[in-house]
Amino acid sequence: MRGRVEFPRVRAHQEGASVSEDVLEPSYSFSLPNCSAMADLFISAFAFQDVCNISVSRYDKFLEATSYPLPPDKSLFWGGVNAFVHQYSEAGARMVTLEDTLTGYMINLLSFCSAPDEPDGIAGPDTKCPGLNDSATCPSSALISFWTAASLNFASRARGTISIMLNASRVAFRQDSILSRYELPNIMANNVTEANILLVHAPGDEITEILWLLCSDNPTVKECDNAATPAAPPYLLVLRGKDVEDVTTRDDMAAADLNSTLPSANGSAKNMDVTSSLFEAAILAWNVTCPCILVLGNIGNTLIIAVLYRSKVMSSNMATYFLAIAVSDLLGLNLYVDLRWLRYQFAIKTWTLHEAVCKLGTWLQYASNAMSTWTLVVMVTQRALSIFWPHRVNILCSPRSAKFVIIALIMFAALSNSHFLYFSTIFELKVENITILKECNENYEDVATSIAFSIFTWIYTLTFSLLPFVVLLIDNVILIRTVVTSTRVARMRLAAGNEQQLMTREKKVSSMTLTLIFTSLSFFLLSFPFGAFGIFQMFFNNQLLADAATFQLLSFVWSICSLLWCSNYAVNFYLYFLTGRRFRAKSAEILCLLQDKGLDETSKKISEEVDRNDCPVRVSYMRQCSEITG
């Protein structure tokens, strides 16, 4: 038997017919030779055998008799799209599925099993036989063993370009499906040159994982306006690298999946209500919190720079570190928080304006975060080391050496994240030449890129989360212990009558270390949830997409952790102001000077009409500023 065999569009199962009659029917319809011999080979494979312990190899003779060379570039594998895949394949006219071959067509839709106690060794038409969904209780039934053997045989004979159609309205690729376990591993690499992935997405179904994933990134798309009951027709998307074209649409998609041992992953109606609320809460959290972080962060970091430039609040090397952190935080604010807020609030995706913006923006975002983190670590560690070796640290940590350290940190942050300049790209998803998804993301077109980013995720988590946490924790223990010990010793040495001197001593000790302690503790508390969630996600990534409810719950948790992490960019000035006595005084002085400058500009307009003796307001105001700044 050579070439492709044409079959009817629908194979009808005759009610009450025996297995033998059902197997012979397609052979007689097309006058195929040796019909009875084929039926005998099939039935003998499982007749009189243990119902749930039938070897796959018993179907070898039947497969050999019914197999023929498959046409190149026509093989179509599938999972979760039982009804639609055969509409698309057109019974072998467009593509060839296993069910379109003679092997699959003869047995498709049949229910059969062995019955050792029956005269012919097979169950009658009224017997309920174990099906594909009974694999847990009957893993090697006649039905499961046959489709396993047929799938292995079909996969090994595919050649040229193959196509794989998956249900994108759920977890598309399931690890324990027949496609995953038997078909894909047995495709001959020497015979297959290319694989096209066809994703069937049905927005009309209940809300599922992939639709939620797309809507969380694109909440303004019309399909997401009423995500719980979207009415848009499903699309069949053919994915070839980045290019996506619309092939066809359909009115409905059957829920049955005869090529998968898993039940549907769609969530219940109750779960959909929960996930919808969590989705809205996550978006609301971004829209409300981001403006606050932006305003407080930009004002605070700008004031830090102004205070450091106009005064000698602290030693020069420490001022250099504080200045570097402020500049890094400003970059992080306006490269991540600002653009994230524009995306959620106004659907403005700045990073997708141009490829260069995507690459530079991603690189600068990660580099600024690395710079801010490690500058804080170096600064706090330097203060902790000065407790043990005060003279040596003071000699080594000069203003000049601090600048060299900052330059080294800039190079480290830039180079350690330089791969984003190459791998970051704009990804577009189009349907009918209309872009429905446009993202700046890493390019995962090949296995090497995926492996590289998997490795980088671990390196980044260890280098910029876990290691800084450990170092800062040790530094804080040293600093806090020093503050407590120093205060206790001072109380013991000072006489009872020198209470004012004791208070001065306590203030002096606190002003030297409290700022660093509170800043590092704040970084730890605000960043740790984000780092911990990232590690959790790496270990349980597959389980996170198990159902819509779980995915949306964890998406909400991710939003909260991300907002806490973003708060790091905005809190430093206020921590310095609350814990640093001299910094607070200089900040108040600058604020007074700014207000005084505004008063001077107003006074110029009336200076010719007002005598110098009639300016009590100005004199009083300057006196108040003098009192504030000490």
Secondary structure by P-SEA (a helix, b strand, c coil): cccbbbbccbbbbbccccaaaaaaaaaaaacccaaaaaaaaaaaccccccccccccccaaaaaaacccccccccbbbbcccaaaaaaaaccccccccccccccccccccbbbbbbccccccccccccccccccccccccccaaaaaaaaaaaaaaaacccbbbbbbcccccccccccccccccccccccccccbbbbbbbbbccccccaaaaaaaaaccccccccccccccbbbbbccccccbbbbccccccccccccccccccccccaaaaaaaaaaaaaaaaaaacaaaaaaaaaaaaaaaaaaaaaacccccaaaaaaaaaaaaaaaaaaaacaaaaaaaaacccccccccaaaaaaaaaaaaaaaaaaaaaaaaaaaaaaaaaacaaaaaaaacaaaaaaaaaaaaaaaaaaaccccccbbbbbbbccccccccccccccccaaaaaaaaaaaaaaaaaccaaaaaaaaaaaaaaaaaaaaaaaaaaaaccccaaaaaaaaaaaaaaacaaaaaaaaaaaaacaaaaaaaaaaaaccccccccaaaaaaaaaaaaaaaaaaaaccccaaaaaaaccaaaaaaaaaaaaaaaaaaaaaaaaaccccccccccaaaaaaaaaaaaaac
